[in-house]
Amino acid sequence: MDVKPQRSLMNFTFSAALVALTIYLLVVGQNLFLPLVIAIVFWFLINVLAASFARIKVRGFYIPRPLCFIASILMFLVAVSVIVQFISGSLNDLGSVARDYEANLRAYWLAFPFADSLPAGGMAQMVTEWLDISALITATALTFTGLAADGVLIIIYVGFLLLEQGNFNAKLSALVGNEARERSVRRIINRVRKDVQKYISIKMLTSLLTGVLSYLVLRTLGVDFPEVWGVLIFLLNFIPTVGSIIATIFPATIALAQSNEGIALSLIVLLSIGALQVCIGNILEPRLMGTSLNLSPVVILFNLALWGYIWGVAGMFLCVPFLIITTIVLSHFPKTRPIAILLSSNGKIDITEE
């Protein structure tokens, strides 16, 4: 009996069991792992910001590295604080008009001739839940409250990561213990850092542009709370595909909800925001990204659903960086390289030496 097929089957079974166990542990240990992962993301962003400050030249001198880190930490804390205060204040403002919005949307829904004939459950239940804006606001508030509760733990994690990063190179050398293997590991780390930094930078730029232009459009059209929807559109654009769809439909729904005089404003908002999303998301962003990330759209959607199931909204925000890291790591090992090829968009992966 041939031993090779048996060994391949055993390896596949072991790998599948390991993946299933990892997903189970991530789901069960969400409260433990998620704050750490968020802290790592914040730590990475602080380092990117500090590196940007370090490139600034003032009268022939560069800013000292410790000052760059202090400035980046302070700027990051101020930005997070402003966003949290803005969102909490906006949720309170929306709560004051939520009942009026619900009444207008229910009036539009009941105006449809088939609305009363739908059986209980199914689509009727889905529409009823969708029209309950107060419940949506409450759920959003609870999500942010949960993140705020982990805020102290996240800050502690970030602080220790910043303190420990100076010893990273020495630990890596001691851990690997082989010069050639160390070069390979450093090559993977540098590739991950470069690709994730490029993705975040471009996504930040395009999302900010979409949010600002959407705010201007909504303000011009007279939609209520345009600054809230501008910030929401900015945040939702970090969620692949689904985020931009929600960011288009939601302002149009609010435009419909704020008045019971017709759907003209809602259609204009839908077309305007949709045109912005198409132009920036489908034309500008791919040109800026180029082919460097090389991720399959189908894989991105599956990855979005997977991390959404594991960690909810936070997982949706993190799914693309996780996929970038996974693809790069898998591409550097001959046995896992076929998986990296399947994850790629065109089947070509970059494994060149740096």
Buried (B, 14 or more C-beta within 10 A) or exposed (E): EEEEEEEEEEEEEEEEEEEEEEBEEBEEEBEEBBBBBBBBBBBBBBBBBBBEBBEEEEEEEEBEEEEBBEBBBEBBBEEBEEBBEEBEEBBEEBBEBBEBBBEBBBEBBEEEEEEEEEEEEEEBEEBEEEBBBBEBBBEBBEEBEEBEEBEEBBBEBBEEBBEEEEEEEEEEBEEBEEEEEBEBBBBBBEBBBEBBBBBBEBBBBBBEBBBEBBBEBBBEBEBBBBEBBBBBBBBBBBBBEBBBEBBBBBBBBBBBBBBEEEEEBBEBBBEBBBEBBEBBBEEBBEEEBEEEBBBBEEBBBBBBBBBBEBBBBBBBBBBBBBBBBBBBBBBBEEEBBEBBBEBBBEEEBEBEEE
